[in-house]
Amino acid sequence: MTDKTMNVRATCHCGAVEIKATLPFGLEDIGRCNCSFCARRQAASVTAIASSVEVLKGADNLTLYSWNTHTAQHYFCKTCGIYTHHQRRADPSQCGINLGCIECVNPWEHEPIRWSDGINHPSDKKPA
């Protein structure tokens, strides 16, 4: 862990889902991805240690979306539709936590938010 490590709680809009997680970099690595899914979703996320992510409330109210390699696992509240978190394709030992769901964090205070190149992800490249 670093001195920036934070423990956070995050909730969906309707409050049916609540999670907690450890952010090893705190809010220092906020980002957005430009892959076909994330570009449409438009939610900024921050890195959490996957093993630290715990659903405190509403596990039965989460729905999962996955495609292509099925490595990335995107979770949404079934009631309000808010994306809460996802297991990352680039590093499955990490999860992205929706910055807008984290208690006491205002995403607009962290603009500009960097973009990562999910369009050209290495696992999408076909061998020559």
Summary of the structure (lengths in Angstrom):
residues: 128
radius of gyration: 14.2
end to end distance: 39.6
largest distance: 48.0
contacts: 361
relative contact order: 0.25
helix: 16%
strand: 37%
